[in-house]
Amino acid sequence: MIARLRSLTIRWTSVVPALAGVLLILTWGRDLAPVVVGVITVILAGAVLAAVHHAEVVAHRVGEPFGSLVLAVAVTIIEVALIVTLMADGGDKGSTLARDTVFAAVMITCNGIVGLCLLVASLRHGTAIFNPEGTGAALATVATLATLSLVLPTFTTSKPGPEFSTVQLTFAALSSLILYGLFVATQTVRHRDYFLPVPREGDMVIGDDHAAVPSSRTAVISLSLLGLALIGVVGLAKGVSPTIEEGVEAAGLPHAVVGVIIALLVLLPETIAALRSARRDRMQTSLNLAHGSAMASIGLTIPAVALASLWLAGPLVLGLGPTHMVLLALTVVVSSLTVVPGRATPLQGGVHLVLFAAYMELAINP
């Protein structure tokens, strides 16, 4: 019975990414009827689940922290392509899309995903345990990247409005790439042990370490299907984005909500993967996914939109408003206090979730 279920899982997770790719080709650049949008939404959900499955296969083959890095970077690269494409199509409304989407990614990962995972892990296992050295380093990098890229533009004076001048934007882009590169080197080479799951006293096996390691061939196939599934997720999300924008406008909501919805869709694979790790008492893996996604979102998106701004018409607004800056500062403080002990209770998870709820409420009612 178990063998049949495993075979069925392998089959549908192989078929759905291909189906998403075909559907993407057939619908790209076309006006979609409501029925077609409904079909796309179903395939989009299937592609997300398939992406999570293949990411876990690759992660089990390469081990931590490389597995978390694969999913975070793959999703972010495609997210960047989506943002640049939407900016090119969005006219004046696209000037704030990169800021809104990146900030939404930071709040979703550092409060939404982290809060859910802390809550699930602590309720299931008593406390959620993780390595404060690795998590603290990741959090410091996220805070620095967010401040340099999203806060400073509000206060610079070389250019009117919350924008960087060309020199300042170049500095922010290069700094983002350098910091992200330094973190990846730290995470994967010099201090890899800081980002490995922390075993509880007396535990010899964490989660599913006893499972057979996939072969190289299986891992390569899963990596290819992961890329295909993520292309399908982001491409189909772009296909339904006009419907999302029309719905947002019809509801009388701020245009920034579009960036929030895009970030929620794109980060869904990481959210599911992080929650699965939390249930298996691998809180460090969950934090690697959350902070790694936030870091990659800033570290790769800002250089990409800086380059794209050379040929895109209109301004590139990156600076946050006062309300969002307060939320970002509070997130950094609360996250630092969560990280220091190396363990957390449901209270910490609840605090992060309340911050995420506050962000969502203020996005809808600024």
C-alpha positions as CSV (number, residue, x, y, z in Angstrom):
1,M,0.0,0.0,0.0
2,I,2.8,2.4,1.0
3,A,4.7,1.5,-2.2
4,R,1.6,2.3,-4.3
5,L,1.0,5.6,-2.6
6,R,4.7,6.5,-3.2
7,S,4.4,5.6,-6.9
8,L,1.3,7.7,-7.2
9,T,3.0,10.7,-5.6
10,I,6.0,10.4,-7.9
11,R,3.7,10.2,-11.0
12,W,1.5,13.2,-10.2
13,T,4.4,15.4,-9.1
14,S,6.0,14.6,-12.4
15,V,2.9,15.3,-14.5
16,V,1.7,18.5,-12.9
17,P,4.9,20.6,-13.5
18,A,4.7,19.6,-17.2
19,L,1.0,20.4,-17.3
20,A,1.7,23.8,-15.7
21,G,4.3,24.5,-18.4
22,V,2.0,23.6,-21.2
23,L,-0.8,25.7,-19.7
24,L,1.6,28.6,-19.3
25,I,2.5,28.4,-23.0
26,L,-1.1,28.3,-24.1
27,T,-2.2,31.2,-21.9
28,W,0.8,33.5,-22.0
29,G,-0.1,37.1,-23.0
30,R,-3.8,36.3,-23.5
31,D,-6.9,37.7,-21.8
32,L,-8.3,34.9,-19.7
33,A,-11.9,34.0,-19.1
34,P,-13.0,33.4,-15.5
35,V,-13.3,29.6,-16.1
36,V,-9.7,29.5,-17.4
37,V,-8.5,31.5,-14.3
38,G,-10.2,28.9,-12.1
39,V,-8.4,26.0,-14.0
40,I,-5.1,27.9,-13.7
41,T,-5.6,28.4,-10.0
42,V,-6.0,24.6,-9.5
43,I,-2.9,23.8,-11.6
44,L,-1.0,26.5,-9.7
45,A,-1.8,24.9,-6.4
46,G,-0.7,21.5,-7.8
47,A,2.5,23.0,-9.1
48,V,3.3,24.5,-5.6
49,L,2.8,21.1,-4.0
50,A,5.0,19.4,-6.7
51,A,7.7,22.0,-6.2
52,V,7.8,21.3,-2.4
53,H,8.0,17.5,-3.1
54,H,10.9,17.9,-5.5
55,A,12.7,20.5,-3.3
56,E,12.6,17.9,-0.4
57,V,14.1,15.2,-2.7
58,V,16.9,17.5,-3.7
59,A,17.4,18.7,-0.1
60,H,17.6,15.1,1.1
61,R,20.2,14.3,-1.5
62,V,22.5,17.4,-1.0
63,G,21.8,17.7,2.8
64,E,21.4,20.9,4.9
65,P,21.9,23.8,4.5
66,F,22.3,23.3,0.8
67,G,18.7,22.0,0.4
68,S,17.2,25.1,1.9
69,L,19.4,27.3,-0.3
70,V,18.3,25.5,-3.5
71,L,14.7,26.2,-2.9
72,A,15.2,29.8,-1.7
73,V,17.4,30.8,-4.7
74,A,15.3,29.0,-7.3
75,V,12.1,30.7,-6.1
76,T,13.7,34.1,-5.8
77,I,15.3,34.0,-9.3
78,I,12.0,33.3,-10.9
79,E,10.3,35.9,-8.5
80,V,12.7,38.5,-9.8
81,A,11.8,37.7,-13.4
82,L,8.1,38.1,-12.5
83,I,8.7,41.4,-10.8
84,V,10.7,42.9,-13.7
85,T,8.1,41.6,-16.2
86,L,5.2,43.2,-14.2
87,M,7.1,46.4,-13.8
88,A,7.6,46.6,-17.6
89,D,3.8,46.1,-18.1
90,G,2.6,48.2,-15.2
91,G,3.5,51.7,-16.2
92,D,3.5,54.2,-13.3
93,K,1.9,51.6,-11.0
94,G,4.9,49.4,-11.5
95,S,7.3,52.0,-9.9
96,T,6.5,50.7,-6.4
97,L,6.0,47.0,-7.2
98,A,9.5,45.9,-6.4
99,R,9.4,47.7,-3.0
100,D,6.0,46.3,-2.1
101,T,6.8,42.8,-3.1
102,V,10.2,42.7,-1.4
103,F,8.9,44.2,1.8
104,A,5.9,41.8,1.7
105,A,8.4,38.9,1.3
106,V,10.4,40.1,4.4
107,M,7.2,40.3,6.5
108,I,5.8,37.0,5.3
109,T,9.1,35.1,5.9
110,C,10.3,36.8,9.1
111,N,6.9,37.0,10.8
112,G,4.4,34.8,8.9
113,I,6.6,31.7,8.2
114,V,8.8,32.0,11.3
115,G,5.7,32.5,13.5
116,L,3.8,29.5,12.1
117,C,6.9,27.3,12.3
118,L,7.7,28.3,15.9
119,L,4.1,27.7,16.9
120,V,3.9,24.3,15.2
121,A,7.3,23.1,16.5
122,S,6.7,24.3,20.1
123,L,3.2,22.9,20.4
124,R,4.3,19.6,18.9
125,H,7.6,19.2,20.7
126,G,7.4,21.4,23.8
127,T,9.9,23.9,22.6
128,A,11.3,24.9,19.2
129,I,15.1,24.6,19.3
130,F,17.6,26.0,16.8
131,N,21.2,27.3,16.5
132,P,21.3,31.0,17.6
133,E,24.7,31.5,15.9
134,G,23.5,30.7,12.4
135,T,20.0,32.2,12.8
136,G,21.5,35.4,14.3
137,A,23.9,35.8,11.4
138,A,21.0,35.3,8.9
139,L,18.8,37.8,10.8
140,A,21.6,40.4,10.9
141,T,22.1,40.1,7.1
142,V,18.3,40.4,6.4
143,A,18.1,43.5,8.7
144,T,21.1,45.2,7.0
145,L,19.9,44.4,3.5
146,A,16.4,45.7,4.3
147,T,17.6,48.9,5.9
148,L,20.1,49.7,3.1
149,S,17.6,49.0,0.3
150,L,14.2,49.9,1.7
151,V,14.7,52.5,4.5
152,L,17.6,54.7,3.4
153,P,15.9,55.8,0.1
154,T,13.2,57.6,2.3
155,F,15.9,59.8,3.8
156,T,18.4,60.5,1.0
157,T,18.3,63.9,-0.5
158,S,20.2,63.5,-3.8
159,K,16.9,62.8,-5.6
160,P,13.4,64.0,-4.7
161,G,10.9,61.4,-3.3
162,P,11.8,58.0,-1.7
163,E,14.2,57.1,-4.5
164,F,17.9,56.5,-4.9
165,S,20.1,58.4,-7.2
166,T,22.0,56.3,-9.8
167,V,25.1,56.2,-7.7
168,Q,23.2,55.3,-4.6
169,L,21.2,52.6,-6.4
170,T,24.4,51.1,-7.8
171,F,25.9,51.0,-4.3
172,A,22.8,49.4,-2.8
173,A,22.8,46.8,-5.6
174,L,26.5,45.9,-5.2
175,S,26.2,45.8,-1.4
176,S,23.2,43.5,-1.6
177,L,25.1,41.1,-3.9
178,I,28.3,41.2,-1.7
179,L,26.4,40.6,1.5
180,Y,24.3,37.8,0.1
181,G,27.5,36.2,-1.3
182,L,29.2,36.4,2.0
183,F,26.3,34.8,3.8
184,V,26.1,31.9,1.3
185,A,29.8,31.3,1.7
186,T,29.4,31.3,5.5
187,Q,26.3,29.1,5.4
188,T,27.7,26.5,3.0
189,V,31.5,26.5,3.6
190,R,33.1,28.1,6.6
191,H,30.5,27.7,9.3
192,R,28.1,25.2,7.8
193,D,27.5,23.6,11.2
194,Y,25.8,26.7,12.4
195,F,22.9,26.1,10.0
196,L,22.3,22.3,10.7
197,P,19.3,21.1,12.6
198,V,20.0,20.9,16.4
199,P,19.3,17.5,17.9
200,R,17.7,17.2,21.3
201,E,19.6,15.5,24.1
202,G,19.7,11.8,23.5
203,D,18.3,12.0,20.0
204,M,20.3,10.1,17.4
205,V,18.0,10.7,14.4
206,I,16.4,13.9,13.5
207,G,13.2,13.7,11.4
208,D,13.6,11.5,8.4
209,D,17.4,11.1,8.4
210,H,16.8,7.3,8.4
211,A,15.2,7.5,4.9
212,A,17.3,6.3,2.0
213,V,19.2,9.0,0.2
214,P,17.9,9.5,-3.3
215,S,20.3,8.6,-6.2
216,S,22.1,11.3,-8.2
217,R,19.8,10.5,-11.2
218,T,16.7,11.0,-9.0
219,A,18.0,14.2,-7.6
220,V,18.8,15.6,-11.1
221,I,15.3,14.7,-12.3
222,S,13.7,16.3,-9.3
223,L,15.9,19.4,-9.7
224,S,14.7,19.8,-13.3
225,L,11.1,19.2,-12.3
226,L,11.5,21.7,-9.4
227,G,12.6,24.4,-11.9
228,L,9.8,23.5,-14.2
229,A,7.2,23.7,-11.4
230,L,8.5,27.0,-10.2
231,I,8.4,28.5,-13.7
232,G,4.9,27.3,-13.8
233,V,4.0,28.8,-10.4
234,V,5.4,32.2,-11.2
235,G,4.3,32.3,-14.8
236,L,0.8,31.2,-14.0
237,A,0.7,33.8,-11.2
238,K,1.6,36.4,-13.7
239,G,-1.2,35.1,-15.9
240,V,-3.8,35.6,-13.2
241,S,-2.2,38.9,-12.0
242,P,-4.5,41.1,-14.2
243,T,-7.5,39.4,-12.5
244,I,-5.9,40.0,-9.1
245,E,-5.3,43.7,-10.0
246,E,-8.9,44.1,-11.2
247,G,-10.2,42.4,-8.0
248,V,-8.0,44.7,-5.9
249,E,-9.2,47.8,-7.7
250,A,-12.9,46.7,-7.5
251,A,-12.6,46.1,-3.8
252,G,-11.2,49.6,-3.3
253,L,-7.9,48.3,-1.9
254,P,-4.5,49.9,-2.2
255,H,-2.4,48.9,-5.2
256,A,0.3,47.6,-2.7
257,V,-2.0,44.7,-2.0
258,V,-1.0,43.3,-5.4
259,G,2.6,43.0,-4.3
260,V,1.4,41.2,-1.1
261,I,-0.6,38.7,-3.1
262,I,2.3,38.0,-5.5
263,A,4.7,37.5,-2.6
264,L,2.2,35.1,-0.9
265,L,1.8,33.0,-4.1
266,V,5.5,32.9,-4.8
267,L,6.5,32.0,-1.2
268,L,3.9,29.3,-0.8
269,P,6.4,26.5,-1.7
270,E,8.8,27.7,1.0
271,T,6.0,28.1,3.5
272,I,4.8,24.5,3.1
273,A,8.4,23.1,3.2
274,A,9.2,25.1,6.3
275,L,6.1,23.9,8.1
276,R,6.9,20.3,7.2
277,S,10.4,20.7,8.7
278,A,8.9,22.3,11.9
279,R,6.6,19.3,12.3
280,R,9.7,17.0,12.1
281,D,11.5,19.0,14.8
282,R,13.9,20.6,12.2
283,M,13.3,24.2,13.3
284,Q,16.7,25.2,12.0
285,T,15.8,24.1,8.5
286,S,12.6,26.1,8.8
287,L,14.5,29.2,9.8
288,N,17.1,28.6,7.0
289,L,14.2,28.6,4.5
290,A,12.5,31.7,6.0
291,H,15.5,33.9,6.4
292,G,17.2,32.6,3.3
293,S,14.1,33.5,1.2
294,A,14.0,37.0,2.7
295,M,17.7,37.5,2.1
296,A,17.6,36.2,-1.5
297,S,14.5,38.3,-2.2
298,I,16.3,41.5,-1.3
299,G,19.8,40.4,-2.3
300,L,18.8,39.4,-5.8
301,T,15.8,41.6,-6.5
302,I,17.4,44.9,-5.8
303,P,20.4,44.4,-8.2
304,A,18.0,43.0,-10.8
305,V,15.6,46.0,-10.7
306,A,18.5,48.4,-10.5
307,L,19.8,46.9,-13.8
308,A,16.2,46.8,-15.3
309,S,15.7,50.5,-14.4
310,L,18.3,51.4,-17.1
311,W,15.7,50.6,-19.8
312,L,12.4,50.7,-17.9
313,A,10.5,54.0,-18.1
314,G,9.4,55.8,-14.9
315,P,10.8,56.1,-11.4
316,L,11.9,53.3,-9.2
317,V,10.5,53.9,-5.7
318,L,12.2,51.8,-3.0
319,G,11.7,53.8,0.2
320,L,9.2,52.6,2.8
321,G,6.7,54.9,4.5
322,P,6.7,55.6,8.2
323,T,4.2,52.8,9.1
324,H,6.2,50.1,7.3
325,M,9.5,51.3,8.8
326,V,8.0,51.0,12.3
327,L,6.9,47.4,11.4
328,L,10.3,46.6,10.0
329,A,12.1,48.0,13.1
330,L,9.7,46.1,15.5
331,T,10.3,42.9,13.4
332,V,14.0,43.2,13.8
333,V,13.9,43.8,17.6
334,V,11.4,41.0,18.2
335,S,13.3,38.6,15.9
336,S,16.6,39.3,17.8
337,L,14.9,38.6,21.1
338,T,13.5,35.3,19.7
339,V,16.9,34.2,18.3
340,V,19.1,34.9,21.4
341,P,18.0,31.9,23.6
342,G,18.2,29.3,20.9
343,R,14.8,28.0,21.8
344,A,11.2,29.3,21.6
345,T,7.8,28.6,23.1
346,P,4.3,29.2,21.5
347,L,4.5,32.8,22.9
348,Q,7.3,33.8,20.5
349,G,5.4,32.2,17.6
350,G,2.2,34.1,18.6
351,V,4.1,37.4,18.8
352,H,5.5,37.0,15.2
353,L,2.1,36.0,13.9
354,V,0.5,39.1,15.5
355,L,3.1,41.3,13.7
356,F,2.3,39.5,10.5
357,A,-1.4,40.1,11.1
358,A,-0.7,43.8,11.8
359,Y,1.2,44.1,8.5
360,M,-1.7,42.5,6.5
361,E,-4.3,44.7,8.2
362,L,-2.3,47.8,7.5
363,A,-1.7,46.7,3.9
364,I,-5.5,46.5,3.4
365,N,-6.3,49.6,5.6
366,P,-3.2,51.9,5.5
